[in-house]
Amino acid sequence: MSLLVVVFSFSWGAWWSFYRREKLNTKASHGPEIRLLIEKNFLPDEVVKTLQRRLNADLQVTEEPAEIDLLRELLSHSDNYDIVELPSFVMHSFIKNNVLKRLNKSDIPSLGQVSIDFKHLDFDPDGRYFVPVTWGVGGFLYDPTKSKWNDQSILSLFNVDADQVGVATPIASTKISLMDSPIEFLNLIAKLQPIVNTWAQTDQMAELSKTVHAFASQIAAFTNDPTNLLSNGSVEVAQTSNGRAADFLKNHTNFKFVLPKEKGVLWVHFLAITRGVEDVDLADEVLDAILQPSINKQLIKLSHSASVLNSLNSSSLPELQKARYIREVPLSRFELYVNSEAIQPTWLSVYQGALQSAGSKP
């Protein structure tokens, strides 16, 4: 009996030691979790779950509702996060110097699949800090057989005389929806009435508010997903991204997606590692996984954006959602828009007030 007890105890101890060691090696080799700060809807839940299964790690995701909220949280509490998302709208040099950690590119081999079109941008020319993940450009969907918008100029779309700089003019009779974005809206209205930029920069609230409210009241809707409005005829022309347009055009071949003559807004969403990262190896693995074709394709489909990967150019994604689409668009039709006024309190206050008073959100 004593001999059996000794043998059993030894076997139990050996098994338990082996089990604990195996559990540690499989679940905690990279640490228990990775902390992400992102804008709302940037990483759909299904993508987060896929990453967690692939990496056997727990992704703790904090979402902010808009670009300005994302920037505030990053600058105030960067040490609370390992990986942060930054859209090209809010790039500033001080972010790199004070918040971000340099990338070890050799630990992110999937970077080699990213198209050169999304690398070496002005704010990170050597690609030391930012990993491009998705991109898009703001254009307009319309039906050429029903709309008279032949010249694809926003000046004619909104009945603006190019010689009447700064003069408030009535909108065309065409029902139009615009993206719900203070950045896109400032870019658009400043092209119609350039003096708006000056008013925003000099905090001339009275003139700015009057003009913006008058313009917003004539817009049929402000939404990033105008597909239902186009389908039921509530609007005739709708501003949207190329990724969203790609999905709509599958079943609406009579429509066309165009970038205006005055240029659409190009944006790129990046991920970066903070100086407060707790497990840099796991952070590298997360970035590498998001750029792997199967996961990036899932992300593109669910977020209605476009891929940065050359390897997906031969995939089943619609043309407008592929990296190579950016080369099919003339350079005169888009611009990488970086305007700090678009996320300043003056403009945000006026923009939000205009939308609320107009009641134009569907």
C-alpha contacts under 8 A as a table, 3 or more apart, distances in Angstrom:
res1	aa1	res2	aa2	distance
1	M	4	L	5.14
1	M	5	V	6.31
2	S	5	V	5.12
2	S	6	V	6.27
3	L	6	V	5.21
3	L	7	V	6.27
4	L	7	V	5.14
4	L	8	F	6.03
5	V	8	F	5.16
5	V	9	S	6.02
6	V	9	S	5.22
6	V	10	F	6.15
7	V	10	F	5.23
7	V	11	S	6.16
8	F	11	S	5.12
8	F	12	W	6.04
9	S	12	W	5.15
9	S	13	G	6.08
10	F	13	G	5.18
10	F	14	A	6.15
11	S	14	A	5.17
11	S	15	W	6.14
12	W	15	W	5.19
12	W	16	W	6.10
13	G	16	W	5.21
13	G	17	S	6.11
14	A	17	S	5.22
14	A	18	F	6.17
15	W	18	F	5.10
15	W	19	Y	6.04
16	W	19	Y	5.01
16	W	20	R	6.13
17	S	20	R	5.30
17	S	21	R	6.21
18	F	21	R	5.16
18	F	22	E	6.09
19	Y	22	E	5.15
19	Y	23	K	6.03
20	R	23	K	5.09
20	R	24	L	6.10
21	R	24	L	5.13
21	R	25	N	6.18
22	E	25	N	5.09
22	E	26	T	6.16
23	K	26	T	5.29
23	K	27	K	5.90
23	K	28	A	7.56
24	L	27	K	5.53
24	L	28	A	5.07
24	L	29	S	6.45
25	N	28	A	5.99
25	N	29	S	5.15
26	T	29	S	6.32
26	T	56	N	7.80
27	K	30	H	7.63
27	K	31	G	7.82
27	K	32	P	7.40
27	K	56	N	6.41
27	K	57	A	7.22
28	A	31	G	4.81
28	A	32	P	5.70
30	H	57	A	7.83
30	H	279	D	6.73
30	H	281	D	7.00
30	H	282	L	5.64
31	G	57	A	7.85
31	G	279	D	6.71
31	G	282	L	7.74
32	P	57	A	6.36
32	P	58	D	6.38
33	E	57	A	5.65
33	E	58	D	4.47
33	E	59	L	5.68
33	E	60	Q	6.78
34	I	57	A	7.33
34	I	58	D	6.34
34	I	59	L	5.05
34	I	60	Q	6.06
34	I	81	Y	7.88
34	I	82	D	6.25
34	I	83	I	7.68
34	I	279	D	7.56
34	I	282	L	7.29
34	I	283	A	6.88
35	R	59	L	6.05
35	R	60	Q	4.78
35	R	61	V	6.11
35	R	62	T	7.78
35	R	80	N	7.46
35	R	81	Y	4.92
35	R	82	D	5.10
35	R	83	I	6.35
36	L	59	L	7.06
36	L	60	Q	6.06
36	L	61	V	4.82
36	L	62	T	6.07
36	L	81	Y	5.72
36	L	82	D	6.08
36	L	83	I	4.87
36	L	84	V	5.63
36	L	85	E	7.87
37	L	61	V	6.12
37	L	62	T	4.91
37	L	63	E	6.06
37	L	64	E	7.66
37	L	70	L	7.54
37	L	74	L	7.81
37	L	81	Y	6.41
37	L	83	I	6.44
37	L	84	V	4.69
37	L	85	E	6.26
38	I	42	F	6.60
38	I	43	L	7.69
38	I	61	V	7.30
38	I	62	T	6.29
38	I	63	E	5.06
38	I	64	E	6.35
38	I	70	L	6.91
38	I	84	V	5.97
38	I	85	E	4.92
38	I	86	L	7.61
39	E	42	F	5.64
39	E	63	E	5.20
39	E	64	E	4.82
39	E	65	P	5.98
39	E	66	A	6.15
39	E	67	E	6.81
39	E	70	L	6.37
39	E	85	E	7.05
40	K	43	L	7.66
40	K	63	E	4.99
40	K	64	E	5.49
40	K	65	P	5.27
40	K	66	A	7.22
41	N	44	P	5.66
41	N	63	E	7.99
41	N	303	S	7.05
42	F	303	S	6.72
43	L	47	V	6.23
43	L	48	V	6.57
43	L	299	L	7.06
43	L	303	S	7.42
44	P	47	V	5.43
44	P	48	V	6.55
44	P	299	L	7.26
44	P	302	L	6.68
44	P	303	S	6.86
45	D	48	V	5.05
45	D	49	K	6.23
46	E	49	K	5.14
46	E	50	T	6.22
47	V	50	T	4.99
47	V	51	L	6.21
47	V	295	I	7.10
47	V	298	Q	6.90
47	V	299	L	6.19
48	V	51	L	5.17
48	V	52	Q	6.22
48	V	59	L	7.06
49	K	52	Q	5.06
49	K	53	R	6.24
50	T	53	R	5.25
50	T	54	R	6.11
50	T	295	I	7.52
51	L	54	R	5.02
51	L	55	L	5.97
51	L	56	N	7.98
51	L	57	A	7.98
51	L	286	V	7.33
51	L	289	A	7.09
51	L	290	I	7.61
51	L	295	I	7.88
52	Q	55	L	5.31
52	Q	56	N	5.35
52	Q	57	A	5.09
52	Q	58	D	5.82
52	Q	59	L	6.45
53	R	56	N	5.13
53	R	57	A	7.22
55	L	285	E	7.59
55	L	286	V	7.52
64	E	67	E	7.66
64	E	69	D	5.82
64	E	70	L	5.46
65	P	69	D	6.60
65	P	70	L	7.59
66	A	69	D	5.39
66	A	70	L	6.31
67	E	70	L	5.06
67	E	71	L	6.24
67	E	86	L	7.98
67	E	87	P	7.42
67	E	89	F	7.92
67	E	90	V	7.20
67	E	343	I	7.63
68	I	71	L	5.10
68	I	72	R	6.19
68	I	90	V	7.95
68	I	343	I	5.84
69	D	72	R	5.14
69	D	73	E	6.19
70	L	73	E	5.36
70	L	74	L	6.15
70	L	86	L	7.86
71	L	74	L	5.10
71	L	75	L	6.17
71	L	86	L	7.95
71	L	90	V	7.43
72	R	75	L	5.32
72	R	76	S	6.05
73	E	76	S	5.10
73	E	77	H	5.68
73	E	78	S	7.12
74	L	77	H	5.52
74	L	78	S	4.73
74	L	84	V	7.70
74	L	99	V	7.87
75	L	78	S	5.90
75	L	95	I	7.76
75	L	99	V	7.30
77	H	80	N	5.65
77	H	81	Y	7.77
78	S	81	Y	5.75
78	S	99	V	6.47
78	S	274	T	6.76
78	S	275	R	7.82
78	S	276	G	6.80
79	D	82	D	7.50
79	D	274	T	7.23
79	D	275	R	7.01
79	D	276	G	4.36
79	D	277	V	7.24
80	N	276	G	7.02
81	Y	84	V	6.94
81	Y	274	T	6.84
81	Y	276	G	6.67
81	Y	277	V	6.61
82	D	273	I	5.77
82	D	274	T	5.46
82	D	275	R	7.78
82	D	276	G	6.25
82	D	277	V	4.21
82	D	278	E	6.59
82	D	279	D	7.72
82	D	280	V	7.93
82	D	283	A	6.86
83	I	271	L	6.67
83	I	272	A	5.59
83	I	273	I	4.57
83	I	274	T	5.98
83	I	277	V	7.42
83	I	283	A	6.84
84	V	271	L	5.59
84	V	272	A	5.44
84	V	273	I	6.41
84	V	274	T	7.08
85	E	269	H	6.94
85	E	270	F	5.59
85	E	271	L	4.44
85	E	272	A	6.45
86	L	90	V	6.99
86	L	91	M	7.40
86	L	269	H	5.92
86	L	270	F	5.23
86	L	271	L	6.21
86	L	272	A	7.66
87	P	90	V	6.11
87	P	91	M	7.26
87	P	267	W	6.81
87	P	268	V	5.80
87	P	269	H	4.31
87	P	270	F	5.96
88	S	91	M	5.46
88	S	267	W	5.66
88	S	268	V	5.39
88	S	269	H	6.25
88	S	270	F	7.46
88	S	336	L	7.75
88	S	337	Y	7.77
88	S	338	V	7.01
89	F	183	I	7.82
89	F	267	W	6.84
89	F	337	Y	6.46
89	F	338	V	5.04
89	F	339	N	7.04
89	F	340	S	7.92
90	V	338	V	6.90
90	V	340	S	7.13
91	M	95	I	7.47
91	M	123	F	6.79
91	M	338	V	7.46
92	H	95	I	5.71
92	H	96	K	7.60
92	H	123	F	7.15
93	S	96	K	5.64
93	S	97	N	6.77
93	S	123	F	6.74
94	F	97	N	5.12
94	F	98	N	6.00
94	F	99	V	7.94
95	I	98	N	5.49
95	I	99	V	5.39
95	I	100	L	6.71
96	K	99	V	5.69
96	K	100	L	4.99
96	K	101	K	7.55
96	K	129	Y	7.12
97	N	100	L	6.67
99	V	274	T	5.73
99	V	275	R	5.83
100	L	129	Y	6.89
100	L	272	A	6.85
100	L	273	I	5.82
100	L	274	T	4.22
100	L	275	R	5.17
101	K	129	Y	6.69
101	K	272	A	7.70
101	K	273	I	5.57
101	K	274	T	5.19
101	K	275	R	4.86
102	R	128	R	5.47
102	R	129	Y	5.15
102	R	273	I	7.54
103	L	128	R	5.51
103	L	129	Y	5.55
103	L	130	F	7.79
103	L	272	A	7.98
103	L	273	I	7.34
104	N	107	D	5.74
104	N	108	I	7.15
104	N	284	D	7.92
105	K	108	I	5.13
105	K	109	P	6.87
105	K	111	L	7.41
106	S	109	P	5.99
107	D	281	D	7.90
107	D	284	D	6.14
107	D	285	E	7.54
107	D	288	D	7.87
108	I	111	L	5.93
108	I	284	D	5.95
108	I	285	E	6.93
108	I	287	L	6.83
108	I	288	D	4.89
109	P	112	G	5.98
109	P	288	D	6.59
110	S	113	Q	5.57
110	S	114	V	7.49
110	S	288	D	5.38
110	S	289	A	7.68
110	S	291	L	5.67
110	S	292	Q	6.19
111	L	114	V	5.47
111	L	131	V	7.55
111	L	288	D	7.19
111	L	291	L	7.04
113	Q	291	L	7.81
113	Q	309	L	5.39
113	Q	310	N	5.72
113	Q	311	S	6.18
114	V	118	F	7.22
114	V	119	K	7.76
114	V	132	P	7.65
114	V	308	V	5.52
114	V	309	L	4.53
114	V	310	N	5.98
115	S	118	F	5.92
115	S	119	K	7.17
115	S	308	V	5.90
115	S	309	L	5.72
115	S	310	N	5.41
115	S	323	A	6.74
116	I	119	K	5.14
116	I	120	H	7.75
117	D	326	I	7.98
118	F	121	L	7.02
118	F	132	P	6.60
118	F	268	V	7.66
118	F	308	V	6.92
119	K	125	P	7.44
119	K	127	G	6.47
119	K	132	P	7.56
120	H	124	D	5.93
120	H	125	P	3.90
120	H	126	D	5.51
120	H	127	G	5.66
121	L	124	D	5.47
121	L	125	P	5.05
121	L	127	G	7.91
122	D	125	P	5.30
124	D	127	G	5.31
124	D	128	R	6.69
124	D	129	Y	6.86
124	D	130	F	7.13
125	P	128	R	7.94
127	G	130	F	6.12
127	G	131	V	7.61
129	Y	272	A	6.00
129	Y	273	I	7.50
130	F	270	F	5.72
130	F	271	L	5.79
130	F	272	A	5.06
131	V	270	F	5.17
131	V	271	L	5.16
131	V	272	A	6.24
131	V	287	L	7.52
132	P	135	W	7.98
132	P	268	V	6.69
132	P	269	H	5.95
132	P	270	F	4.35
132	P	271	L	6.56
132	P	308	V	6.91
133	V	268	V	7.52
133	V	269	H	5.84
133	V	270	F	5.58
133	V	271	L	7.04
133	V	290	I	7.44
133	V	291	L	6.81
133	V	296	N	7.82
133	V	307	S	6.96
133	V	308	V	6.12
134	T	268	V	5.97
134	T	269	H	5.35
134	T	270	F	7.37
134	T	300	I	7.42
134	T	305	S	6.39
134	T	306	A	5.55
134	T	307	S	5.14
134	T	308	V	5.74
135	W	266	L	7.59
135	W	267	W	5.72
135	W	268	V	4.27
135	W	269	H	5.99
135	W	305	S	6.29
135	W	306	A	5.23
135	W	307	S	6.47
135	W	308	V	6.76
136	G	241	S	5.93
136	G	242	N	6.00
136	G	243	G	6.54
136	G	266	L	5.96
136	G	267	W	5.55
136	G	268	V	6.58
136	G	305	S	6.04
136	G	306	A	5.89
137	V	241	S	5.38
137	V	242	N	5.92
137	V	264	G	6.13
137	V	265	V	5.33
137	V	266	L	4.30
137	V	267	W	6.13
137	V	334	F	7.35
138	G	184	E	7.80
138	G	239	Q	6.73
138	G	240	T	5.51
138	G	241	S	4.52
138	G	242	N	6.65
138	G	259	L	7.06
138	G	264	G	5.08
138	G	265	V	5.23
138	G	266	L	6.70
139	G	239	Q	5.57
139	G	240	T	5.65
139	G	241	S	5.97
139	G	242	N	6.86
139	G	257	F	6.66
139	G	258	V	5.52
139	G	259	L	4.42
139	G	260	P	6.59
139	G	264	G	5.73
139	G	265	V	7.92
140	F	237	V	6.55
140	F	238	A	5.35
140	F	239	Q	4.29
140	F	240	T	5.91
140	F	241	S	7.92
140	F	257	F	5.55
140	F	258	V	5.45
140	F	259	L	6.36
140	F	260	P	7.52
141	L	237	V	5.72
141	L	238	A	5.21
141	L	239	Q	6.34
141	L	240	T	7.13
141	L	245	A	7.03
141	L	255	F	6.54
141	L	256	K	5.59
141	L	257	F	4.57
141	L	258	V	6.68
142	Y	147	S	6.99
142	Y	236	E	6.15
142	Y	237	V	4.75
142	Y	238	A	6.71
142	Y	255	F	5.37
142	Y	256	K	5.57
142	Y	257	F	6.77
143	D	146	K	5.57
143	D	147	S	5.92
143	D	236	E	7.35
143	D	237	V	7.72
143	D	254	N	5.99
143	D	255	F	4.31
143	D	256	K	6.09
144	P	147	S	5.22
144	P	148	K	7.09
144	P	149	W	7.36
144	P	150	N	7.56
144	P	254	N	7.59
144	P	255	F	6.77
144	P	256	K	7.02
145	T	254	N	7.65
147	S	150	N	7.80
147	S	236	E	7.21
149	W	152	Q	6.01
149	W	153	S	7.88
149	W	156	S	7.51
149	W	157	L	6.46
151	D	156	S	7.70
152	Q	156	S	7.84
152	Q	157	L	7.67
152	Q	258	V	7.42
152	Q	259	L	7.62
152	Q	260	P	5.32
152	Q	261	K	6.09
153	S	156	S	5.55
153	S	157	L	6.34
153	S	260	P	5.38
153	S	261	K	5.13
153	S	262	E	6.61
154	I	157	L	4.72
154	I	158	F	6.08
154	I	192	L	7.63
154	I	260	P	6.29
154	I	261	K	7.36
154	I	262	E	7.00
155	L	158	F	5.44
155	L	159	N	5.91
155	L	160	V	4.84
155	L	161	D	6.85
155	L	162	A	6.93
155	L	192	L	6.35
156	S	159	N	4.78
156	S	160	V	6.02
156	S	161	D	7.79
157	L	160	V	7.82
157	L	171	I	7.70
157	L	172	A	6.25
157	L	174	T	8.00
158	F	169	T	7.92
158	F	170	P	7.08
158	F	171	I	4.64
158	F	172	A	5.05
159	N	169	T	6.94
159	N	170	P	6.64
159	N	171	I	5.91
159	N	172	A	5.55
160	V	164	Q	7.54
160	V	169	T	6.11
160	V	170	P	7.82
160	V	192	L	6.69
161	D	164	Q	5.41
161	D	165	V	7.93
162	A	165	V	6.68
164	Q	167	V	5.66
165	V	192	L	7.91
165	V	193	Q	5.91
165	V	194	P	6.62
165	V	195	I	7.43
166	G	192	L	7.77
166	G	193	Q	4.49
166	G	194	P	5.92
166	G	195	I	5.22
166	G	196	V	7.48
167	V	193	Q	6.62
168	A	193	Q	7.28
168	A	211	T	6.86
170	P	215	F	7.87
171	I	174	T	7.99
171	I	215	F	7.66
171	I	218	Q	6.55
172	A	175	K	7.81
174	T	235	V	7.71
174	T	236	E	6.40
174	T	237	V	7.38
175	K	219	I	7.19
175	K	220	A	5.86
175	K	234	S	7.37
175	K	235	V	4.79
175	K	236	E	5.46
175	K	237	V	6.62
176	I	219	I	5.85
176	I	220	A	5.49
176	I	221	A	7.12
176	I	235	V	5.40
176	I	236	E	6.07
176	I	237	V	4.92
176	I	238	A	5.63
176	I	239	Q	7.92
177	S	219	I	6.04
177	S	220	A	5.37
177	S	221	A	4.61
177	S	222	F	5.62
177	S	223	T	7.02
177	S	226	P	7.10
177	S	235	V	6.47
177	S	237	V	6.57
177	S	238	A	4.71
177	S	239	Q	6.15
178	L	185	F	7.71
178	L	219	I	7.33
178	L	221	A	6.43
178	L	222	F	4.91
178	L	223	T	6.25
178	L	224	N	7.52
178	L	238	A	6.05
178	L	239	Q	4.85
178	L	240	T	7.30
179	M	184	E	6.91
179	M	185	F	7.47
179	M	222	F	5.38
179	M	223	T	4.88
179	M	224	N	4.70
179	M	225	D	7.82
179	M	239	Q	5.75
179	M	240	T	6.06
180	D	184	E	7.82
180	D	185	F	7.74
180	D	222	F	4.90
180	D	223	T	4.83
180	D	224	N	5.66
181	S	184	E	5.26
181	S	185	F	6.04
182	P	185	F	5.07
182	P	186	L	6.03
182	P	342	A	6.19
182	P	343	I	7.47
182	P	347	W	7.79
182	P	348	L	6.63
182	P	351	Y	6.31
183	I	186	L	5.36
183	I	187	N	6.25
183	I	339	N	7.95
183	I	342	A	5.06
183	I	343	I	7.28
184	E	187	N	5.18
184	E	188	L	6.20
184	E	265	V	6.99
185	F	188	L	5.10
185	F	189	I	6.10
186	L	189	I	5.36
186	L	190	A	5.80
186	L	197	N	7.90
186	L	342	A	6.41
187	N	190	A	5.43
187	N	191	K	6.50
187	N	265	V	7.79
188	L	191	K	5.37
188	L	192	L	6.59
189	I	192	L	4.96
189	I	193	Q	5.86
189	I	194	P	7.50
189	I	196	V	7.29
190	A	193	Q	4.95
190	A	194	P	4.44
190	A	195	I	6.93
190	A	196	V	5.51
190	A	197	N	5.94
191	K	194	P	5.52
191	K	262	E	7.53
193	Q	196	V	6.00
194	P	197	N	5.97
194	P	198	T	7.59
195	I	198	T	5.22
195	I	199	W	6.42
196	V	199	W	5.10
196	V	200	A	6.20
196	V	208	L	6.33
197	N	200	A	5.15
197	N	201	Q	6.19
198	T	201	Q	5.13
198	T	202	T	6.13
199	W	202	T	5.25
199	W	203	D	5.83
199	W	204	Q	4.90
199	W	205	M	7.20
199	W	207	E	7.18
199	W	208	L	5.82
200	A	203	D	5.20
200	A	204	Q	6.48
200	A	205	M	7.54
200	A	208	L	6.82
200	A	341	E	6.79
200	A	346	T	6.54
200	A	347	W	6.06
201	Q	204	Q	7.97
201	Q	341	E	6.64
203	D	346	T	6.32
204	Q	207	E	6.05
204	Q	208	L	6.14
205	M	208	L	5.08
205	M	209	S	5.65
205	M	346	T	7.40
205	M	350	V	7.72
206	A	209	S	5.35
206	A	210	K	6.14
207	E	210	K	5.24
207	E	211	T	6.23
208	L	211	T	5.43
208	L	212	V	6.08
208	L	350	V	7.45
209	S	212	V	5.25
209	S	213	H	5.86
209	S	350	V	5.63
209	S	354	A	7.54
210	K	213	H	5.39
210	K	214	A	6.19
211	T	214	A	5.23
211	T	215	F	6.26
212	V	215	F	5.14
212	V	216	A	6.01
212	V	350	V	7.36
212	V	351	Y	7.26
212	V	354	A	6.50
213	H	216	A	5.16
213	H	217	S	6.07
213	H	353	G	7.82
213	H	354	A	4.69
213	H	355	L	7.72
213	H	357	S	7.60
213	H	358	A	7.29
214	A	217	S	5.41
214	A	218	Q	7.03
215	F	218	Q	5.63
215	F	219	I	7.14
216	A	219	I	5.35
216	A	354	A	6.16
216	A	355	L	6.54
216	A	358	A	6.26
216	A	360	S	7.88
217	S	354	A	7.60
217	S	355	L	7.86
217	S	357	S	7.72
217	S	358	A	4.67
217	S	359	G	7.87
217	S	360	S	7.39
219	I	222	F	7.42
219	I	360	S	6.86
220	A	235	V	6.91
220	A	360	S	6.09
221	A	360	S	4.54
221	A	361	K	5.34
221	A	362	P	6.13
222	F	355	L	7.85
222	F	360	S	5.86
222	F	361	K	5.09
222	F	362	P	7.13
223	T	226	P	5.98
223	T	361	K	6.57
223	T	362	P	7.14
224	N	239	Q	7.92
224	N	240	T	6.13
224	N	241	S	8.00
225	D	228	N	7.72
225	D	240	T	7.04
225	D	244	R	7.25
226	P	229	L	5.26
226	P	230	L	6.25
226	P	238	A	6.36
226	P	239	Q	7.78
226	P	240	T	7.30
227	T	230	L	5.20
227	T	231	S	6.11
227	T	248	F	6.46
228	N	231	S	4.95
228	N	232	N	6.16
229	L	232	N	5.47
229	L	233	G	6.00
229	L	234	S	4.92
229	L	235	V	5.68
230	L	233	G	5.17
230	L	234	S	6.19
230	L	235	V	5.44
230	L	236	E	6.26
230	L	237	V	7.51
230	L	238	A	7.29
231	S	234	S	7.82
233	G	236	E	6.45
235	V	238	A	6.86
240	T	244	R	6.62
240	T	245	A	6.64
241	S	244	R	5.40
241	S	245	A	6.10
241	S	305	S	7.48
242	N	245	A	4.87
242	N	246	A	6.02
242	N	257	F	7.53
242	N	305	S	7.21
242	N	306	A	7.49
242	N	320	L	5.74
242	N	321	Q	6.89
243	G	246	A	5.23
243	G	247	D	6.92
243	G	300	I	7.94
243	G	304	H	4.83
243	G	305	S	4.19
243	G	306	A	5.38
243	G	320	L	6.16
243	G	321	Q	5.24
244	R	247	D	5.51
244	R	248	F	6.58
244	R	304	H	4.96
244	R	305	S	6.57
245	A	248	F	5.07
245	A	249	L	6.07
245	A	257	F	6.74
245	A	320	L	7.74
246	A	249	L	5.33
246	A	250	K	6.68
246	A	318	P	6.09
246	A	319	E	7.47
246	A	320	L	5.54
246	A	321	Q	6.70
247	D	250	K	5.62
247	D	251	N	7.90
247	D	304	H	7.48
247	D	318	P	7.68
248	F	251	N	6.13
248	F	252	H	6.27
249	L	252	H	4.70
249	L	253	T	5.50
249	L	255	F	6.65
249	L	256	K	7.60
250	K	253	T	6.57
252	H	255	F	5.83
253	T	256	K	7.58
259	L	263	K	6.34
259	L	264	G	5.52
259	L	333	R	5.84
259	L	334	F	7.16
260	P	263	K	5.31
260	P	264	G	6.14
260	P	333	R	6.34
261	K	332	S	7.36
261	K	333	R	5.77
262	E	332	S	7.98
262	E	333	R	6.68
262	E	334	F	7.99
263	K	332	S	6.54
263	K	333	R	4.21
263	K	334	F	4.28
263	K	335	E	6.29
264	G	333	R	6.14
264	G	334	F	4.52
264	G	335	E	6.40
265	V	334	F	5.86
265	V	335	E	5.55
265	V	336	L	6.16
265	V	337	Y	5.77
266	L	334	F	6.10
266	L	335	E	5.44
266	L	336	L	4.70
266	L	337	Y	6.35
267	W	336	L	6.19
267	W	337	Y	7.16
271	L	287	L	7.46
273	I	277	V	6.75
273	I	280	V	7.96
273	I	283	A	7.06
274	T	277	V	5.53
277	V	280	V	5.97
277	V	283	A	7.75
279	D	282	L	5.53
279	D	283	A	6.30
280	V	283	A	4.88
280	V	284	D	6.13
281	D	284	D	5.18
281	D	285	E	6.36
282	L	285	E	4.93
282	L	286	V	6.26
283	A	286	V	5.14
283	A	287	L	6.42
284	D	287	L	5.24
284	D	288	D	6.13
285	E	288	D	5.01
285	E	289	A	6.00
286	V	289	A	5.11
286	V	290	I	6.28
287	L	290	I	5.34
287	L	291	L	6.63
288	D	291	L	5.37
288	D	292	Q	6.54
289	A	292	Q	5.12
289	A	295	I	7.02
290	I	295	I	5.80
290	I	296	N	5.67
291	L	295	I	6.97
291	L	296	N	5.56
291	L	309	L	7.47
292	Q	295	I	5.68
292	Q	296	N	5.94
293	P	296	N	5.09
293	P	297	K	5.82
293	P	309	L	7.45
293	P	311	S	6.89
293	P	312	L	6.58
294	S	297	K	5.29
294	S	298	Q	6.34
295	I	298	Q	5.05
295	I	299	L	6.20
296	N	299	L	4.95
296	N	300	I	6.17
296	N	307	S	6.98
297	K	300	I	5.09
297	K	301	K	6.28
297	K	307	S	7.24
297	K	312	L	7.54
297	K	317	L	7.79
298	Q	301	K	5.31
298	Q	302	L	6.26
299	L	302	L	5.33
299	L	303	S	5.89
300	I	303	S	5.35
300	I	304	H	5.59
300	I	305	S	5.16
300	I	306	A	5.72
300	I	307	S	6.22
300	I	321	Q	7.49
301	K	304	H	5.40
301	K	305	S	7.20
305	S	321	Q	6.47
306	A	320	L	7.15
306	A	321	Q	4.03
306	A	322	K	5.74
306	A	323	A	6.82
307	S	312	L	7.39
307	S	321	Q	6.06
307	S	322	K	5.37
307	S	323	A	5.40
308	V	322	K	7.15
308	V	323	A	4.85
309	L	312	L	5.61
309	L	313	N	7.26
309	L	322	K	7.63
309	L	323	A	5.92
310	N	313	N	5.39
310	N	322	K	7.96
310	N	323	A	6.14
310	N	324	R	7.28
311	S	314	S	6.75
311	S	315	S	7.77
312	L	315	S	4.89
312	L	317	L	7.52
312	L	322	K	6.65
312	L	323	A	7.60
313	N	317	L	7.84
313	N	322	K	5.56
313	N	323	A	6.51
313	N	324	R	6.56
317	L	321	Q	6.22
317	L	322	K	6.66
318	P	321	Q	5.48
318	P	322	K	6.89
319	E	322	K	5.42
319	E	325	Y	6.29
320	L	325	Y	5.67
321	Q	325	Y	7.13
322	K	325	Y	5.61
323	A	326	I	6.34
324	R	327	R	5.51
324	R	328	E	7.03
325	Y	328	E	5.11
325	Y	329	V	6.91
326	I	329	V	5.59
327	R	330	P	7.34
329	V	333	R	6.82
329	V	334	F	7.98
330	P	333	R	5.58
330	P	334	F	7.68
331	L	334	F	6.00
331	L	335	E	7.72
332	S	335	E	7.96
339	N	342	A	5.75
339	N	343	I	7.96
340	S	343	I	5.80
340	S	344	Q	6.59
341	E	344	Q	5.01
341	E	346	T	7.99
341	E	347	W	6.61
342	A	347	W	6.14
342	A	348	L	7.06
343	I	347	W	6.87
343	I	348	L	6.23
344	Q	347	W	5.74
344	Q	348	L	6.17
345	P	348	L	5.12
345	P	349	S	5.86
346	T	349	S	5.46
346	T	350	V	6.44
347	W	350	V	5.21
347	W	351	Y	5.97
348	L	351	Y	5.08
348	L	352	Q	6.01
349	S	352	Q	5.39
349	S	353	G	6.07
350	V	353	G	5.16
350	V	354	A	6.07
351	Y	354	A	5.19
351	Y	355	L	6.42
352	Q	355	L	5.30
352	Q	356	Q	6.28
353	G	356	Q	5.20
353	G	357	S	6.16
354	A	357	S	5.31
354	A	358	A	5.98
355	L	358	A	5.11
355	L	359	G	6.06
355	L	360	S	6.20
355	L	361	K	7.21
356	Q	359	G	5.26
356	Q	360	S	7.44
